[in-house]
């Protein structure tokens, strides 16, 4: 409005307020006439005016009519006020003035029959209180800046309300705040093959609201699955029971497999170093690399160092030796551990008798032949010490069987595989489970396979070698990757800065609950900025003025991300050529039917026992069988060494190897 218009409006409001005051005075004169007459304050002219006014308007039929009309004029006059000088007024003060003022102004009719002076006094006091409350209320209603101190309205935005489904999608119902109300919406992950990250501090709801839905919806859509269950069996029970209900969604019914080192009765057996899936010594190196870096997380930052690469190469040579020895009959991880723990003179004598390993072991041979025994002992100890922590009869039992193969997305034999870790033993189990991970990554990322899903919850607890490459290349092979962890700093700590950044920057879909620090800042930058209104208020002795401007500011600032409630998530999704999503960014509460989930969970069946370990007489022989397997592996390795040393002694071309000791 122009300045002249504002001045004109102010004059009108002042006139209306003056009229309302005049009506109150006329009310006093008409209904308290005896008081004015007794004081000699009456005028014949005023009486004639009021009588004519009464005949035409009827305002003075009773006291209430004239006071009500005066109150209406007062309220209208307050709407145009520019405010008051006190900026500390509160709604509780306004409400108190309104209540007291209304009682004194409108509900004092009985006083007309007892004391006209008291009637006029209470009416005047009530009118003044109502006028002050009206002015204060107008001031607060005009000042919208204080109504939204956290800038919620500015930072709310329209989100996707369409449900977009396809044969691979994951769809999550949401509620989001926009234009002063909560709206129903959808997060539609239409391209799950561009990988997903789920972030959130403990208790933010990332597993309950998102990871569990990924598992359920992918089973409903016929995906083969690999699930890393850090707190076994939280995710495994969900997958097992959902598969029971939806196995008809698969062309070939998938088998459900479990790897669980804690309870051999509820674990299948699988050899991740199966020789039929190892075609080159580089496969042995990959396996060794994964094992050693899971056992020594600090080595991830030191890749390429001599004392990091040496034990990796030594273990890789042992694995490849077991692969080529008697057609891989003894090629298992437990056999490799036992062989590594034998006398190093015997190990090097045997390994260097194979020409394909001799060059591979040259760093060790140089130290051996040069008499650098301390260096050699250090190289070998770097491999022996961490691997010795994994010597466990139960672990040996699980990793030497052959109940299934790791090609989980084989169209003819689809599988849902759950591998369980234990937070109390993660330093031991993570290396073995990491070996399963690395083998699965290589086997599922191939053409012509069934669509598959890789769910890794609490990713930093395990080193997943080749994960960045899987995210970058597996899209064309229909491999959906979903990674759950708490914070980007965890990923940098356990995967190294370079690999962590590759994972962050190549993922297409991201969900984040409450996160803080650098992670919140990175996400705020990723979500971009939006034009927002800014209002400023200036109060002086005589007036209150406001100004409105616009500026480019964060759509979802870091401060909002760091204070998200449980179940509230921010993020962005990727779309397809055929399925465009204009509103890719979201800030919403993911709707979960808690009663339905609780009912389902209550009816879940436990994962069944796979082996009873009972003899024909009903005796529990689990410990006996596992211990026999443990001793058999040790015996196998002893026989291998004695046979190989005998072979070398009887071979004139290899006789020089025995003289190295």
N, C-alpha and C positions, 0 to 999 in steps of 0.2 A: 504493500500500500504506500501511496505517496504521503509526504509529511503533512500536506494540507488535509488529506482525507483523515489521517490519524487525529489531527486537531479537532476536526469536525465531529468525529466519533466521540472524542473525550467530552466535548461540550454537551452532546446529546445524553451521555451517561450521567453527567453532573446534573443536568436538568431533571432526568428521571429520578435521581436520588433526592433532589430538592422537593419534587412533587410528592414522593413517598413520605418525606418528613412532614410536609404540609398536611397530608391526609391524616397522619397520626395526631397532629395538633387539632385538626378539625374534629377528630374522634373524641378527643378530650373535651373540647368545647361543647359538643352536642350531648354526650352522655354524662358529663360531669358539670352540667349547666348550673346546678345549685351551688357548687363550689365557687365558680366564677362570679355568679350573681351576688353571693355573700361577700365577696371581696370587692365588689363594685367594678369588675373588669369586663362587663358585657357592653356590647355595642349593637344598636338596632340594625345597623347596616349588615353586620356579619350574620345576624340572625336571619335577615331576609335572604341573603345569599345562600345560606345553608338550607333554608326551607325550599327555595327554588331548586337547588341542587338535589335535594332529597326527592322532590316530586319527579324529576327527570331521570334520575339514576337509580334510586332505591338503595344507595350505598349505606344509608344510615337507618335501615330497617332494624338492624341489630349491630352490636359492637363488632361481632366477628367479621362481617362482610367488609367493612371499611379497613379493618386491620389486615385482612387477607389481601385485599387489593394493594394496600401499601407495601406489604411484604413482597408481592409479585414484582412491583416496580423496583423495589430495592434489589431483588435478585437479578433482574435484567440489567440494572445499572452496574452491578458488580462484575458482570461478564466482560465488560469492556475496560475494566481497570488495568492500569499498567503495572500494578503490583504494590508491594509494600517494601519498606526499607530493611525489615528484619529477615535475614535469610535462614534463621535457625528455627523457623516455625515447623511444627510437626502435625501430622494428621490427628494425633490423640488430643492436641490442644484445640484443633478445629472442631472435632466431634464433641468435646466437652462444652465449648461455647455454644454450639448448635443446640445441644440438648437443654442446657440451662436457659438459653435465650428463648427457645420455643416454649418452655414451661412458663416463663415469666411473661412472655408477650401474648400468647394465644390462650393460655389456660387460667387466666386470672379474672374471669367474668364474675365469680361470686363476690369479689371485692367491691364491685359497684354498689352493692346493697349495704355494705358495712363502712367502707372508707374510700371515698373517691380520690383522696390525696394518695393513699397507698396504691390504688389502682393505677394512677398516672405514673407513680414512681416505678412500680414493677414493669409497666408497659414500656416506659422509657429505657429502663435498664435492659430489658429483653431485646428492644429494638437495636440498641447500641451493640449488644453482644452478637446479634445476628448479622449486623452490618460488618463488624470486625471479622467474624467467621467467613462471611461471603467474600470479603476482600482477600483474606488469606487463601481461601479455597481457589479463587480465580488465579492467584499468583502461582499456586502449585500446579494447577491444571495447565497453565500456559507454559510452565517450565518442564518440558518433556525430558530434559537432560538427566534429571535426578531419578526419573522413573525407570531408566535402563542403565544403571551404573556399570554393568558388566558388558555393555554393548551387544547384548544378545540379539536384538532386532537387526542391527546392522550386519551381524555376522551370520544370520540365518539366510538360507538360500533355497531355491526350489530344487528338489531332488527327483530322481527317477521314480515314477509311480506305476510304470508299466511292468508287468511280469513278462520277461523275455526268456523263453525256454528253448533248448535244443537237446539233442541226444547226449550231450556231454555236460551241460551247464549245471551250476550249483546256484540255487535261488534262495535268498534269505529275506523274509518279511521284515519290514522296519516301521518305525514311527519317527517322524522328524518334525522339528519345530520350524514354522514359517508363517509370517504375517500374523503373529499373535495367537496361533493355534497349532495343535498337533495334527499331523497329516499321516495317512497310511502310504507306505512306499515299498519298493523292492530293491534289493541289491542283486543284480543278475550277473553272475560270473559266466559270461557266454563263451569265453575262450580260456578254459582251465589249463590248456597246454602251454600258456605263456607264463606259467608258474605263479604261485601265491605265497605271500609272506603274512604271517599272523603274529603281531607284536602285542605285548602287554605285560605289565608288572604282575606278580603273583596275585590272584584273586580278581583280575580284571574281567574274567569271563571268556578268555580266548578259546579254551578247549570246549567249554560248555556251549557257547553260542556259535562257534565257527567250525573248529576241527571236527567235532562230533557230527555236525551237519555234512561236512565233506565226506566223511566215512559213510554215513547213511545214504546220502543221495547218490554217491558213486556205486554203491552196491545195488541200489535200486535201478541204476542205468547199466548194469552189467560190466563193470570194470573189474579187471584183475587188480589185486592190491598188495602192496607191501607197507606194513605199519610198524614203525619203531615206537614201542610203548615203554617210555622211560619208567613210569610207575606202574609196572605190570600188576594187574591186568585191567586197568581202567579203560583203555581203548579197545583191548582185545575182546572183552566181554560184549561191548557194543557191536563190534564187527561180527562176532560169532552169532549173536542172537538176531541181528538184522539179516544175516545171510540165511538163517533158518526160515525166515518169513519171505524172503525175496529171491530164493535160488532159482525160481522159475523165470527170472529176467535174463538168464544166461542161456545161450544156445547149447553149450556144454556145461553141465553143472560143475561148479568149481569145488575143489577140495580145500578144506580149512586146515592150515598147519600152524604149529606154534613152536618157537624155540625159547626154552626157559631153563636156564642153568640151575635155578633154585630148587626146582621140583621135577626130577626126571620122569616121574609118573605122568606128568602133564606136559611133556615135551616130546616132540618128534626128534629124530636124529638126522643130521645133514652134514655132509662133508663139503665145506666151502672151497676146498682145494681139490675137488674131484678132477682127476687127470684128463677126463674126456672133454672138459671145458677149458683146459690150458693148452694152447697151441704154440706158444712161443715163450722164451725166457722172460720177455717183457711182462707177461702175465704174472710170473713168479715175483718179478720186481714190484709190480703194482701191489700184490698181496703183502709183500714184506714191508713196503712203504706204509701201507695203511696200518698194519699191526704196530710198527715201531712208533709212528707218530701219535697213535691213540694212547700208547703207553707213556710217551714222553711229549706232552702237549707243548713244552717249551721249544722242542725241535722244529715245530712248524715255522717259527720265526727264523730258524737257522738252516733252512734247507740249502744244501750245497756244501756245507761245512764238512771237513774231512772226518771228524769224529761223529758226525750225523750220518753221512753216506756210508761209512765203513760197515757199521752193524747192519744197515739195510741191505747192502750188497751181500754180506755174509749169509744172512737169513735167506735172501733170494736164491743164492747158490745152493743152499741146503734143500730148499723147496724144489728147485728144478732137478736136483739130483734124485730126490724121491720120485719125481715124475718120470724120469727116464729109467729108474732102477726097477727091473722086473715089471715093466709096463705099468708103473704107477700103483702097484699093489699096496704100497705103504705110504702113499702120498696123502697124508693128513697133517693138520696143524699140530696135534699132539706128538706125532712122530718127529716133526721138525724140531719141536721144543726139546725133546729127549735127545735127539742127535746133536743139537747145538751144545748140550750140557756134558757131552763126552770130552775126553782128552783132546786138546786142540791139535796135538801132533797126529793123532789118528784121523781127525776130521780133515786136515789139510792133505794128508797122504792120500786119503780116499778121493776127495774132491778134485785134486789136481791130476788124478789118473785119468780124468775125462777131459779130452781136448777142448770141448765146448765150454768148460768151466775154468780152464787154466788161465786164460786171458782175463776172465771176469774177476778172478781173485788176485790179480797182479799186485794190488796194494799190500795184501797180506803176505804174498810170497816174497816181495822185496824186503819186508820187515823180518820175515823168518830167515831167509837166506843171508841177510845182512847182519844177523845177530842182534837186531833191535828187539830183544825180548820184552822189554818194558812197554814199548809202543804196541807190540802185537797183543800183549796181555790186556792193554787198555782198550784196543779195538774190539777184542772178543768180549771183554767184560761189559762193554757198552751194549752188547746184544744180550748177553747172558743174564745180567742182573734184572732188567725189567721183565724179561720173559719168564724168569723163575717164579715171579709172582702169579703166573697163570697156571702153575702146576696144580691141578685140581682133578680128582677122579671123576667128579660129576661133569666138569667141563670136557674132559677127555671122552667121556661116554657120549655126550651129545654130538661132539664134532667128529666122531669116527664112524657114525652110522650112515645109512644111505636110504632113508625113508622116502626122500623126494629130491628133485633137482631144483635149482634156483631159477629156472626159466619160467617165472610166474605168469608171464603173458603168452605162453604157448597156446595157440588157439585150440589145440587138441586136448591139452591138459591145463586149463586155467586154474590158478591158485589164489587164495588169500592167505598171506603169510604174516604172522605177527611175531616179532621178536621182542622179548621182554628184558628190560634192564632192571637193576635194583639200585636205588640211590645210595644204599649202604655199601655196595660193592662195585660202583660204576667204574672205578679205576682199573679193576680186573676185567669186568665183563665188556667194557667199551671196546677194547682191542679185538676181542673175538667177534663181537657184533659188527664192528667196523669192517671186518673181513667179509662178513655176509653182505654188508652194504656195497662194498666195492665190486664184489662179484656180480651182484644183482644189477648194479648200474650198467655194467658192460653187457649183460645178457639181455636186458629189456630194451635197450636203446638200439633196436634193429628193425628193419622194415618187415612188413608182412605179419606183424604180431597183433595180438588183441590189445584194445585200448586198456591202459593201465594207470594206476594212481599210486604215487609214492607219498606217504604221510609220515613226516618226521616231526614229532613233538619234542620240545626241549632240545633243539638241534645242537647247541654248544656242548652238550654232555657227551657227544660222540664226534669223532673226526670222520667226515664223509668225503673221502677222496674222490675227485672228479665231479663233485656236485655242481660247480660252476659250469662245467662243460655239459652236464646233463641238462641244466636249465636252458643253456644256449642252443643246444642241438636237438633235443628230444621232441620238440613241438611237432615236427613232421612225422614222427613215429608214434604220435598219440600217447605220450607219457605226460601225465599231469603231476606236478610236484607241488606239495603244500608243506611249507616249513613253519613251525611254530617255535618262537623263542621270546625272551623277555625284552631284549634291548640290543641295539646295534653294537654297543660297546662290548657285549658278550661275544658277539660274532667276531669282532676285530681281535679280541683277546685270544680266542681259541682257534681262529682260522687265519690270522694274519691280516694285515691291513689291505694288501692287494687283492687277495681272494675274497675278503669280506665286501670290498667295494664292488667287485664284479658281480657278486650275488645280489647286492642291493640294487645295482643299476640295470640288471637284466631281467628282473622280475616285473611282470606286467600288472599283477593284481596285488594290492596291499591293503591289509586291515590293521588298524592300530587301536588298542584300548589305551589306558593310561600309561604314558611313558614320559620321561623327564629329560632334562639336560640337552645334550647334543642331538639325541634321537628326535626329540620333540621339535627342535629347530630345523633339522633336516627335513622332517615331514612337512612342517609349515612352508618351507621353501618349495617343496615338491607340489603342494596344493595350489601355490600361486597366490595372486592378489586380486582384489575386487574394489571397485569404486564404492566408497562409503561416505555417508553424510556425517558431518561434525557440527555440533551446536555449541555455541559459547554464550554464557550469560554474564551481563555486567549490571551490577546494582550500585546506585549512588544515592545521595540524600533525597533526591526528588523523583527518581525514575528507575525503571528496570528495562534494559534493552537486551535483545538477543540477536545473534547472527548465525547463519547456516552456511557451511562451506562443504566441499567434497574433496576427498583425497584417496589415493590408491593405498590400500592397506591389506594385510594378510587376510585371506578368506577364512582360514582356521589358524589362529595364532598359536604359538608354542605354549602360551599360558593356558589356553583352553585344553590343549592336548594333555598337558600335565595334570589336569584336574578332572578328567573324565570320570563319570560314575561307572560302577560295575554294569556291564551290558551295553554301555555307550561306546561306539566305535566311529573312527574317522578313516577315510581311505579313498582309494580310487580303483576302478576296474578298467580292463582293456576290452575293446569291442572287435567285431569282425567286419569285413567288407559288406556282408549281407545283413548284418545286425548292428546298425549304428546306435550308439548310446550317446546322446548329447550331454546328459548330466552324469558324467563319469565319476565325479567326486561326491562323496557322501559324508554326512555327519549325523548319525542317527542311532537310535536304540534298536538293537536287533531283537525282534519279538520271538520269544521262545515260549511255547505252551508248557509251563512248568508242571501243571497237573498231568498232562499227557506224558511228559518225560518221566515224572515220578511213578506213574502207573506202569509204564513200560519197564522201568528199572526194577520195580518191585517184582515183576513177572519174569525177569531175566533168568535164564538157566545158566548155571556155572559151566565153564569150559570142561568138557568131560575128561575123565582119566583115560590116557592113551595106552599105558601099560600097567598091568596089575602087579608084575614082579612076584607072582605067586607060583610056587612049585605045584606039582601034581598032588601033593599032600596038603596044600593050602598054606604052606609056610612062606613068610615074606622073605624073599631072597634078593631084594633090591641092592642092599649094600654088598652082598656077595658077588652079584653079577658085575656091578660097577667096579669093584675092587679087582675082579678077575680081568676085566677089560684094561684096567690101569696097569696091572702086572704084565699083561700080554703085550702091551705097547712097549714097555721097557725091555721085555725079552726080545721083541722084534728088532729093536734098535741094536741090542747087543749082538744078535745073530747077524744083522747087516754088517756091522763093523768087523766081526771076526771073519765072515765070508769074504769081504772086500779086501781085508789085509792079507788073507791067504791067497786070494787071486793075484794081488800085486806082487807078493813074494815069489809066486810061481811063474810070473811073466817076466822074462829077461829084459824086455823093453821098459818095464816099469820098476825094475829092481833099484834104480838110483833114487827113487822116491823114498824108500825105506831108510836111506842113509842120511836124510835131511834132519831127522830127529837128533 
